[in-house]
Amino acid sequence: MRKTWVLLLTLLVTVGLLSGCLPGQSKETETKDPAPTTGQTEQKTEGPKKGGTFTSFIINPTSMDPHIYSYGAHIHRMALSEGLVTWKSSKFEVGPASAESWTISPDKLTYTFKLKKGLTWSNGDPLTAKDFEYSLKRAIDPKTWAGAYASYQGAGILNAAQFQRGEVTADKIGVKAIDETTLEIKLDKPNDIFLMRLAEVWGLPVHQATVEKFGKDWTKPENMVTNGPFKLKSWTVNSEIVMVRNDNYKGPNPGNLDQIKLFLNAANILAYENNEVDSVEVTSADIDRIQKNMPDQLIATETGAVQGFWLMFGDNQTLMDKRVRQALAMSVDRAKIAKLVSKDTVAPAASLFPSVVGGDWSTKYAYKYDVAAAKKLLADAGYPDGKGLPEITLLISYNIAATDPFTMAVIDEWKTNLGVKAKVENLEWGLFSQKRFAYQPADFAGMFNFSWTSPYPDAINYIRGNWGLETLWADGTKYQGYLDIQNDKNLDAATKSKKMEEYRLANASPEGKRWIELKAAIDKETDPAKQLPLYQEMAQLRLDAAMYIPLNIAKSFRVVKPHIKGYEMNPFLIGYPMYYRSLYSTK
């Protein structure tokens, strides 16, 4: 299971991971390249040289709008656009960007940002606080991302959730331009990681006049206006994206390169070896050869991307018994598969919390490898030694080979340990995307592969950001009613959101209803110390429900040409660079 899965993004931080620097502090800290694995060497830093081209691969974006969550949004954050603040390194310390300074009220509810004077868009228009007010409200508006994934995921801006439910108008959202260079953001409760959250893609500005003139076509290269150190030159769908230096950029974080070229097809190590690209991901098929032949070009990091299988719903009720799902989760020797099959290019994961978030989340809320207990659970569910259990289908999208070796090893473990039969259905990404959330017929009992990472290192976002239990139905057939509301084109976005929320509450399983209750209780509570036990209950509830079966955590291995410097891997974006602005070529 590799990074081709990572479009469920949907994209929070612990004090320990930040090496003593609280999230949002602007205290200067030294930026270092991530430590490579044993036998690999760090890239030596040299003074940045201007000019040159960087060529690589990136996952094909479904959109180039920063307020719609896809790899296009990440391309904006890494190169095309710049928010009020920025991450200074892979430790996610916050530094100034469009805002040169900010103050926080004593009650931690009001943030006041002062923009750097003289900032401009790529077309030369002045960049003002009003642009950020418009953009933040646009990111919050359900109409912006209807039918797609929102990039704004509950950062706590005052009245944002109420606006999304249609309870208040946009002017009540806690974002206001005080004057040309002053922006005020109000929160509904204190949030110590708000500044770090603001550096996400939803905090990026868009050019209002361009968006309003061209609508969805504003993202075409001939129309796009941005404010980052690079601008979009061309976007050939399913082929490549080319970005060039933005000569109108006047912010504090200019790039060094003249051009960035990103191919959108599958990453290819041969292209790297033939000097056609400057960096590429290394998979388990090539890791031994690369470690032997070019160890000085190999860099690595463990990521936050948890990978596994997600329950699918429909007429077949076999997997609606959580004892069956628990048995499947407990009967896989993840460590053995990671070592022998994946050659340690992934880390075993029995938890939905990656170790990089810190604390004991990844060990406390994890499945134990216990075949005897798994066999008992399966027998208690009415399927002793797997007898009578229909064949399970594992839906995947794996474009490197006929199927995924890790998945095949999981299937073998289930057959050997439980007597459970499973098969793989490998679809190209478009068909996979359609089928994974579709209502399934009576002859289908299955799960689809997922890979998701928080955009930043915080355990709480691995509870709230994805993998919720709101859609764990009491009966799998209830899913159709939910889809009917979701696909009703006669409903406006706010009404649809409200009806979907009401339907979940009425038709969720007991675990799903408790999950909803806990989220509501947390939303009402302003004291983080009192929120923590509620989050811990949610983590245990999700573990017991086994709607999601974690299997491994992606490690990112990349080779980078010796003439490319400043490549700092983002552990929460599968090893892509934190920002393209840091790269430079010594050629």
C-alpha positions as CSV (number, residue, x, y, z in Angstrom):
1,M,0.0,0.0,0.0
2,R,1.7,3.1,-1.1
3,K,1.0,6.8,-1.6
4,T,-1.3,6.3,-4.5
5,W,-4.0,5.8,-1.9
6,V,-3.5,9.3,-0.4
7,L,-6.5,11.2,-1.7
8,L,-8.8,10.7,1.2
9,L,-7.5,13.5,2.5
10,T,-8.8,14.8,3.5
11,L,-4.6,16.8,5.4
12,L,-3.0,18.2,14.2
13,V,0.6,19.0,17.1
14,T,2.2,17.7,20.3
15,V,4.6,19.8,22.3
16,G,7.1,17.1,22.4
17,L,7.3,16.8,18.7
18,L,8.0,20.5,18.4
19,S,11.1,20.2,20.6
20,G,9.9,22.4,23.3
21,C,8.4,25.1,21.1
22,L,4.7,25.5,21.6
23,P,2.5,25.4,18.4
24,G,2.2,28.9,16.9
25,Q,5.2,30.4,18.6
26,S,7.4,32.4,16.2
27,K,10.6,31.8,18.2
28,E,13.5,31.1,15.7
29,T,14.7,27.5,15.6
30,E,17.3,25.8,13.5
31,T,15.9,24.0,10.5
32,K,17.5,20.7,9.7
33,D,16.9,18.0,7.0
34,P,15.1,14.9,8.4
35,A,17.6,12.3,9.5
36,P,18.0,9.5,6.9
37,T,17.7,5.9,7.9
38,T,20.8,3.9,8.7
39,G,23.3,3.8,5.9
40,Q,22.0,7.0,4.4
41,T,23.7,10.4,4.5
42,E,22.3,13.9,5.0
43,Q,22.5,16.4,2.2
44,K,25.1,19.0,3.0
45,T,23.7,22.5,2.9
46,E,25.3,25.2,0.7
47,G,24.4,28.8,0.1
48,P,21.2,29.0,-2.1
49,K,21.9,29.7,-5.8
50,K,19.3,31.4,-7.9
51,G,18.0,29.8,-11.1
52,G,17.6,26.3,-12.4
53,T,14.8,23.8,-12.7
54,F,13.5,21.1,-10.4
55,T,11.7,18.2,-12.0
56,S,9.8,15.5,-10.2
57,F,6.4,13.7,-9.9
58,I,3.3,14.4,-7.8
59,I,0.0,12.7,-7.4
60,N,-2.5,13.9,-10.1
61,P,-4.6,16.7,-8.6
62,T,-8.4,16.6,-9.0
63,S,-8.5,20.4,-8.6
64,M,-6.2,23.4,-8.5
65,D,-8.3,25.3,-6.0
66,P,-6.6,25.6,-2.6
67,H,-10.0,25.5,-0.9
68,I,-10.8,22.1,-2.3
69,Y,-8.7,19.4,-0.7
70,S,-6.6,17.6,-3.2
71,Y,-2.9,17.6,-4.2
72,G,-3.6,20.8,-6.2
73,A,-4.2,22.5,-2.8
74,H,-0.9,21.3,-1.6
75,I,0.8,22.6,-4.8
76,H,-0.6,26.0,-3.9
77,R,0.8,25.8,-0.4
78,M,4.2,24.6,-1.5
79,A,4.7,27.0,-4.3
80,L,1.8,29.1,-5.8
81,S,0.2,30.8,-2.8
82,E,1.2,32.1,0.6
83,G,-1.0,32.6,3.7
84,L,-0.7,34.8,6.7
85,V,1.7,32.5,8.3
86,T,3.9,29.6,7.2
87,W,5.6,26.5,8.6
88,K,9.3,27.1,9.0
89,S,10.4,23.5,8.9
90,S,9.3,19.9,9.3
91,K,8.8,20.6,13.0
92,F,5.9,22.8,12.0
93,E,7.0,25.9,13.9
94,V,5.1,29.0,12.7
95,G,6.8,32.0,11.1
96,P,5.6,35.1,9.3
97,A,4.4,35.1,5.7
98,S,2.0,37.6,4.3
99,A,1.5,38.8,7.9
100,E,4.7,40.3,9.4
101,S,3.4,40.2,12.9
102,W,0.3,39.3,15.0
103,T,-1.1,39.7,18.5
104,I,-3.3,37.4,20.6
105,S,-5.8,38.7,23.1
106,P,-5.5,37.6,26.8
107,D,-8.5,35.3,26.4
108,K,-6.9,33.7,23.3
109,L,-10.0,34.3,21.3
110,T,-8.9,37.2,19.0
111,Y,-5.9,37.1,16.7
112,T,-4.9,40.4,15.0
113,F,-2.6,40.2,12.0
114,K,-0.6,43.0,10.5
115,L,0.2,42.4,6.8
116,K,3.5,43.3,5.3
117,K,3.1,46.5,3.3
118,G,3.5,46.5,-0.5
119,L,2.4,42.9,-1.1
120,T,1.0,42.2,-4.5
121,W,-0.7,39.4,-6.5
122,S,1.1,37.9,-9.5
123,N,-0.8,40.3,-11.8
124,G,0.5,43.3,-9.8
125,D,-2.7,44.0,-7.9
126,P,-2.2,45.0,-4.2
127,L,-2.8,42.2,-1.7
128,T,-4.8,43.5,1.3
129,A,-6.5,42.2,4.4
130,K,-9.8,42.3,2.5
131,D,-8.4,39.6,0.3
132,F,-7.9,37.4,3.3
133,E,-11.3,38.1,4.7
134,Y,-12.9,37.1,1.4
135,S,-10.7,34.0,1.0
136,L,-11.2,32.6,4.5
137,K,-15.0,33.0,4.3
138,R,-14.8,31.3,0.9
139,A,-12.9,28.4,2.3
140,I,-15.6,28.0,5.0
141,D,-18.5,28.2,2.6
142,P,-19.9,24.8,1.6
143,K,-20.7,26.1,-1.8
144,T,-17.0,26.4,-2.6
145,W,-16.3,22.6,-2.2
146,A,-19.8,21.1,-2.8
147,G,-19.3,17.5,-4.1
148,A,-15.6,17.5,-3.1
149,Y,-13.5,17.5,0.1
150,A,-13.3,20.7,2.0
151,S,-9.9,22.1,2.9
152,Y,-11.3,23.9,5.9
153,Q,-11.8,21.3,8.6
154,G,-13.1,22.9,11.8
155,A,-10.2,25.2,12.9
156,G,-12.6,26.9,15.4
157,I,-13.2,30.2,13.7
158,L,-16.2,31.9,15.3
159,N,-19.5,31.0,13.7
160,A,-17.9,29.0,10.9
161,A,-19.8,25.8,11.8
162,Q,-23.0,27.8,12.3
163,F,-22.7,29.4,8.9
164,Q,-22.1,26.0,7.3
165,R,-25.4,24.7,8.9
166,G,-27.2,27.8,7.6
167,E,-27.8,29.2,11.0
168,V,-26.0,32.6,10.5
169,T,-25.0,34.7,7.5
170,A,-21.4,35.1,6.3
171,D,-21.0,38.5,8.0
172,K,-21.2,36.7,11.3
173,I,-18.1,34.6,10.6
174,G,-15.3,35.7,12.9
175,V,-13.0,37.1,10.1
176,K,-12.9,40.9,9.5
177,A,-10.5,43.3,7.6
178,I,-10.0,46.3,9.9
179,D,-8.1,48.2,7.3
180,E,-5.9,47.5,4.3
181,T,-3.2,45.8,6.3
182,T,-5.0,44.6,9.5
183,L,-7.0,41.4,9.7
184,E,-8.9,40.2,12.8
185,I,-9.8,36.5,13.3
186,K,-12.0,35.5,16.3
187,L,-12.3,32.0,17.6
188,D,-15.2,30.3,19.4
189,K,-12.8,28.8,22.0
190,P,-9.1,29.0,22.7
191,N,-7.0,26.9,20.4
192,D,-3.3,26.6,21.1
193,I,-2.5,25.3,17.6
194,F,-4.6,27.8,15.6
195,L,-1.6,29.5,14.1
196,M,-0.2,26.2,13.0
197,R,-3.6,25.3,11.5
198,L,-3.7,28.7,9.7
199,A,-0.7,27.7,7.7
200,E,-2.8,24.9,6.1
201,V,-4.2,25.2,2.6
202,W,-7.5,26.7,3.7
203,G,-5.6,29.7,5.0
204,L,-4.3,30.6,1.5
205,P,-5.8,33.6,-0.3
206,V,-7.5,33.6,-3.7
207,H,-7.9,36.6,-6.0
208,Q,-11.5,37.6,-5.7
209,A,-11.9,39.4,-9.0
210,T,-10.5,36.4,-10.9
211,V,-12.7,33.8,-9.1
212,E,-15.8,35.9,-9.7
213,K,-15.0,36.5,-13.3
214,F,-14.1,33.0,-14.3
215,G,-15.9,30.8,-11.8
216,K,-14.4,27.2,-11.8
217,D,-12.2,28.2,-14.7
218,W,-10.2,30.5,-12.5
219,T,-7.7,27.7,-11.9
220,K,-6.7,27.5,-15.6
221,P,-3.2,28.7,-16.1
222,E,-4.3,31.6,-18.4
223,N,-6.6,32.8,-15.7
224,M,-5.0,32.0,-12.4
225,V,-3.7,34.9,-10.2
226,T,-1.8,33.9,-7.0
227,N,0.5,35.5,-4.4
228,G,3.2,32.9,-3.8
229,P,6.8,32.9,-4.9
230,F,5.9,30.9,-8.0
231,K,3.0,31.1,-10.5
232,L,1.3,28.5,-12.7
233,K,2.7,28.5,-16.3
234,S,0.9,25.4,-17.6
235,W,-1.3,22.5,-16.4
236,T,-1.7,19.7,-18.9
237,V,-4.3,17.5,-17.3
238,N,-3.0,13.9,-16.5
239,S,0.4,14.9,-17.8
240,E,2.3,17.8,-16.1
241,I,2.3,21.0,-14.2
242,V,4.9,23.7,-14.8
243,M,5.4,26.6,-12.4
244,V,7.8,29.6,-12.9
245,R,9.1,32.3,-10.7
246,N,6.6,35.0,-9.7
247,D,8.5,38.3,-10.3
248,N,5.7,40.2,-8.5
249,Y,6.2,38.3,-5.3
250,K,7.3,40.8,-2.5
251,G,6.9,38.5,0.6
252,P,9.5,37.3,3.0
253,N,9.9,33.8,1.5
254,P,11.1,34.0,-2.1
255,G,12.1,30.9,-4.0
256,N,15.4,30.1,-5.6
257,L,14.4,28.2,-8.7
258,D,13.4,29.6,-12.0
259,Q,11.1,26.7,-12.8
260,I,9.4,23.6,-11.3
261,K,8.1,20.8,-13.5
262,L,5.9,18.1,-11.9
263,F,4.8,15.0,-13.9
264,L,1.4,13.7,-13.0
265,N,1.8,10.1,-14.1
266,A,3.0,7.3,-11.9
267,A,6.4,7.9,-10.3
268,N,9.2,6.0,-12.2
269,I,12.6,5.2,-10.8
270,L,13.9,4.7,-14.3
271,A,13.2,8.3,-15.1
272,Y,15.5,9.2,-12.2
273,E,18.2,6.9,-13.3
274,N,18.0,8.3,-16.8
275,N,18.4,11.8,-15.4
276,E,14.9,12.8,-16.6
277,V,13.8,13.9,-13.1
278,D,15.6,15.2,-10.0
279,S,13.7,13.3,-7.3
280,V,11.4,10.4,-7.1
281,E,9.9,8.1,-4.5
282,V,11.6,4.7,-4.0
283,T,9.3,1.7,-3.5
284,S,10.0,-1.7,-1.9
285,A,10.7,-3.1,-5.3
286,D,13.8,-0.9,-5.8
287,I,14.9,-0.1,-2.2
288,D,17.7,-2.8,-2.0
289,R,19.2,-1.7,-5.3
290,I,19.1,2.0,-4.5
291,Q,20.6,1.5,-1.0
292,K,23.4,-0.4,-2.6
293,N,24.1,1.8,-5.6
294,M,23.3,5.3,-4.5
295,P,23.0,5.6,-0.7
296,D,24.2,9.1,-0.7
297,Q,21.2,10.2,-2.8
298,L,18.6,8.5,-0.6
299,I,16.7,10.3,2.1
300,A,13.9,8.9,4.3
301,T,11.3,9.8,6.9
302,E,8.5,7.9,8.7
303,T,5.3,9.6,7.8
304,G,1.9,10.2,9.4
305,A,0.1,8.3,6.7
306,V,-1.8,5.4,8.2
307,Q,-3.0,2.8,5.7
308,G,-5.5,0.0,6.0
309,F,-9.1,-1.0,5.1
310,W,-12.4,0.8,5.5
311,L,-15.8,-0.9,5.9
312,M,-18.2,-0.6,2.9
313,F,-22.0,-0.6,3.2
314,G,-24.9,-2.1,1.3
315,D,-27.3,-5.0,1.3
316,N,-24.8,-7.6,2.6
317,Q,-24.8,-7.5,6.4
318,T,-21.9,-10.0,7.0
319,L,-19.4,-7.4,8.1
320,M,-21.9,-5.3,10.1
321,D,-21.1,-7.6,13.1
322,K,-18.2,-5.9,14.7
323,R,-16.9,-9.2,16.1
324,V,-16.0,-10.2,12.6
325,R,-14.2,-7.0,12.0
326,Q,-12.4,-7.2,15.3
327,A,-11.3,-10.8,14.4
328,L,-9.9,-9.5,11.1
329,A,-8.0,-6.7,12.8
330,M,-6.5,-9.0,15.5
331,S,-5.3,-11.8,13.2
332,V,-2.7,-10.1,11.1
333,D,1.0,-10.1,12.0
334,R,1.8,-6.7,10.7
335,A,5.4,-6.6,11.8
336,K,6.2,-9.8,9.9
337,I,4.6,-8.5,6.7
338,A,6.3,-5.1,6.9
339,K,9.7,-6.8,7.3
340,L,9.5,-9.8,5.0
341,V,7.2,-8.5,2.3
342,S,7.6,-4.7,2.3
343,K,11.3,-4.8,3.2
344,D,10.7,-2.2,6.0
345,T,9.5,0.4,3.5
346,V,6.5,0.6,5.7
347,A,6.1,0.5,9.5
348,P,3.6,-1.9,11.0
349,A,0.5,-0.2,12.4
350,A,-2.1,-1.7,14.6
351,S,-3.4,1.8,15.5
352,L,-5.0,4.7,13.6
353,F,-2.5,7.0,15.4
354,P,1.0,7.1,13.9
355,S,3.9,7.3,16.3
356,V,5.0,10.7,14.9
357,V,2.1,12.4,16.8
358,G,3.9,11.6,20.1
359,G,2.4,10.4,23.4
360,D,1.1,6.9,23.9
361,W,-1.8,7.2,21.5
362,S,-0.3,4.7,19.0
363,T,0.3,2.0,21.6
364,K,-2.7,2.5,23.9
365,Y,-5.3,2.5,21.2
366,A,-4.0,-0.4,19.1
367,Y,-5.1,-3.9,18.2
368,K,-3.2,-6.8,19.8
369,Y,-2.0,-9.6,17.5
370,D,-3.9,-12.4,19.1
371,V,-5.0,-15.3,16.8
372,A,-6.8,-17.3,19.6
373,A,-8.9,-14.3,20.6
374,A,-9.7,-13.5,17.0
375,K,-10.8,-17.1,16.4
376,K,-13.1,-16.9,19.4
377,L,-14.7,-13.7,18.2
378,L,-15.3,-15.2,14.8
379,A,-16.9,-18.3,16.3
380,D,-19.0,-16.2,18.6
381,A,-20.3,-14.3,15.6
382,G,-21.4,-17.7,14.1
383,Y,-18.5,-18.4,11.8
384,P,-16.2,-21.0,13.5
385,D,-13.0,-21.4,11.6
386,G,-14.5,-19.1,9.0
387,K,-17.2,-21.6,8.0
388,G,-20.3,-19.9,6.5
389,L,-18.5,-16.5,6.1
390,P,-18.9,-15.2,2.6
391,E,-15.7,-14.4,0.7
392,I,-14.6,-10.8,1.5
393,T,-13.6,-8.4,-1.3
394,L,-10.8,-6.0,-0.7
395,L,-11.1,-3.0,-3.1
396,I,-7.8,-1.4,-3.9
397,S,-6.2,0.9,-6.5
398,Y,-2.6,-0.2,-7.0
399,N,-0.9,1.0,-10.2
400,I,2.5,-0.4,-9.7
401,A,1.8,-4.1,-10.3
402,A,-1.2,-6.4,-10.6
403,T,-1.9,-6.2,-6.9
404,D,-0.4,-5.0,-3.7
405,P,2.0,-7.5,-2.0
406,F,1.1,-6.3,1.5
407,T,-2.6,-6.9,0.8
408,M,-2.0,-10.4,-0.5
409,A,0.0,-11.2,2.6
410,V,-3.0,-10.0,4.8
411,I,-5.3,-12.3,2.8
412,D,-2.9,-15.2,3.5
413,E,-2.9,-14.4,7.2
414,W,-6.7,-14.4,7.3
415,K,-6.9,-17.7,5.5
416,T,-4.2,-19.3,7.6
417,N,-5.2,-18.0,11.0
418,L,-9.0,-17.8,10.7
419,G,-10.1,-19.8,7.7
420,V,-11.4,-16.6,6.1
421,K,-11.3,-16.3,2.4
422,A,-10.8,-12.9,0.7
423,K,-10.0,-11.6,-2.8
424,V,-8.7,-8.4,-4.3
425,E,-10.5,-6.2,-6.7
426,N,-7.9,-3.8,-8.2
427,L,-9.4,-0.8,-10.0
428,E,-7.9,2.2,-11.7
429,W,-8.3,5.3,-9.5
430,G,-11.4,6.8,-11.1
431,L,-13.4,3.6,-10.8
432,F,-12.1,2.9,-7.4
433,S,-13.1,6.4,-6.2
434,Q,-16.7,5.8,-7.5
435,K,-17.1,2.3,-6.0
436,R,-15.6,2.8,-2.6
437,F,-18.4,5.0,-1.3
438,A,-21.2,3.5,-3.4
439,Y,-24.0,1.3,-2.1
440,Q,-23.0,-2.3,-2.5
441,P,-25.3,-5.2,-3.7
442,A,-26.2,-8.3,-1.7
443,D,-23.4,-10.4,-3.1
444,F,-20.7,-8.0,-2.0
445,A,-19.1,-8.0,1.5
446,G,-16.0,-5.9,1.5
447,M,-13.7,-3.1,2.5
448,F,-11.7,-0.6,0.6
449,N,-8.1,0.4,1.1
450,F,-7.4,3.9,2.6
451,S,-4.5,6.0,3.3
452,W,-4.8,9.3,5.2
453,T,-2.6,11.7,7.0
454,S,-3.2,14.7,9.0
455,P,-1.6,17.8,7.5
456,Y,0.2,18.4,10.8
457,P,1.3,16.4,13.8
458,D,-1.6,16.4,16.3
459,A,-3.2,13.3,17.8
460,I,-6.6,15.0,18.0
461,N,-6.8,15.5,14.3
462,Y,-6.5,11.7,13.9
463,I,-9.8,11.6,15.8
464,R,-11.6,14.5,14.3
465,G,-10.0,14.8,10.9
466,N,-11.0,11.4,9.5
467,W,-12.1,7.9,10.4
468,G,-15.2,9.0,12.4
469,L,-18.1,6.7,13.4
470,E,-20.9,9.1,12.3
471,T,-21.5,6.9,9.3
472,L,-21.3,3.5,11.1
473,W,-24.9,2.5,10.5
474,A,-27.0,0.4,12.7
475,D,-28.0,-1.5,9.5
476,G,-25.9,-1.3,6.3
477,T,-29.0,-0.7,4.3
478,K,-29.5,2.7,6.0
479,Y,-26.6,4.0,3.9
480,Q,-28.8,4.4,0.8
481,G,-30.9,7.0,2.5
482,Y,-27.8,9.0,3.4
483,L,-26.6,8.8,-0.2
484,D,-30.0,10.0,-1.4
485,I,-29.6,13.2,0.6
486,Q,-26.0,13.6,-0.4
487,N,-26.9,13.4,-4.1
488,D,-30.0,15.5,-4.0
489,K,-29.3,18.4,-6.4
490,N,-32.5,20.2,-5.2
491,L,-31.0,21.0,-1.8
492,D,-28.7,23.9,-1.2
493,A,-25.4,23.2,0.6
494,A,-26.5,24.4,4.0
495,T,-29.8,22.4,4.0
496,K,-28.1,19.3,2.7
497,S,-25.5,19.5,5.4
498,K,-28.2,19.8,8.1
499,K,-30.3,17.0,6.7
500,M,-27.2,14.7,6.5
501,E,-26.4,15.5,10.1
502,E,-29.9,14.7,11.2
503,Y,-29.9,11.4,9.3
504,R,-26.7,10.3,10.8
505,L,-28.0,10.9,14.3
506,A,-31.2,9.0,13.6
507,N,-29.7,6.0,11.8
508,A,-26.2,5.5,13.2
509,S,-25.2,2.4,15.3
510,P,-24.9,2.8,19.1
511,E,-21.2,3.5,18.6
512,G,-22.0,6.0,16.0
513,K,-24.5,7.8,18.1
514,R,-22.1,7.9,21.1
515,W,-19.4,9.3,18.8
516,I,-21.8,12.1,17.8
517,E,-22.6,12.8,21.4
518,L,-19.0,13.0,22.4
519,K,-18.2,15.4,19.5
520,A,-21.0,17.6,20.6
521,A,-19.8,17.6,24.2
522,I,-16.3,18.5,23.2
523,D,-17.6,21.4,21.1
524,K,-19.3,22.8,24.1
525,E,-16.3,22.4,26.4
526,T,-13.7,25.2,26.3
527,D,-11.2,23.6,28.8
528,P,-8.7,21.3,26.9
529,A,-8.1,19.4,30.1
530,K,-11.7,18.4,30.2
531,Q,-11.8,17.7,26.5
532,L,-9.0,15.1,26.7
533,P,-10.9,12.3,28.4
534,L,-13.7,12.7,25.9
535,Y,-11.2,12.3,23.1
536,Q,-9.8,9.3,24.8
537,E,-13.2,7.7,25.0
538,M,-13.7,8.4,21.2
539,A,-10.3,6.7,20.5
540,Q,-11.4,3.6,22.4
541,L,-14.8,3.6,20.9
542,R,-13.4,3.6,17.4
543,L,-10.9,0.9,18.3
544,D,-13.7,-1.4,19.5
545,A,-16.0,-0.6,16.5
546,A,-13.3,-1.8,14.1
547,M,-14.9,0.1,11.2
548,Y,-11.3,0.8,10.1
549,I,-8.5,-1.8,10.2
550,P,-5.1,-0.1,10.2
551,L,-2.2,-2.1,8.7
552,N,0.9,0.0,8.2
553,I,2.3,3.5,8.2
554,A,4.0,4.7,5.1
555,K,7.7,5.5,5.1
556,S,8.8,7.8,2.5
557,F,12.1,7.0,0.7
558,R,13.2,9.4,-2.0
559,V,16.2,9.9,-4.1
560,V,17.3,13.4,-4.8
561,K,20.0,14.4,-7.3
562,P,23.2,15.7,-5.7
563,H,22.9,19.1,-7.3
564,I,19.5,19.7,-5.7
565,K,19.8,21.1,-2.2
566,G,17.4,22.3,0.5
567,Y,15.0,19.3,0.2
568,E,13.3,18.9,3.5
569,M,10.7,16.2,3.6
570,N,7.2,16.7,4.9
571,P,6.4,13.7,7.1
572,F,2.7,14.5,6.7
573,L,2.7,14.7,3.0
574,I,4.4,11.4,2.1
575,G,7.9,12.9,1.7
576,Y,7.1,15.8,-0.7
577,P,9.1,18.9,0.3
578,M,7.8,21.2,2.9
579,Y,8.0,24.0,0.3
580,Y,9.5,24.3,-3.1
581,R,10.8,27.7,-2.2
582,S,13.6,26.0,-0.1
583,L,15.0,24.1,-3.1
584,Y,17.9,25.3,-5.1
585,S,20.2,23.8,-7.7
586,T,24.0,24.1,-7.7
587,K,24.2,23.5,-11.5
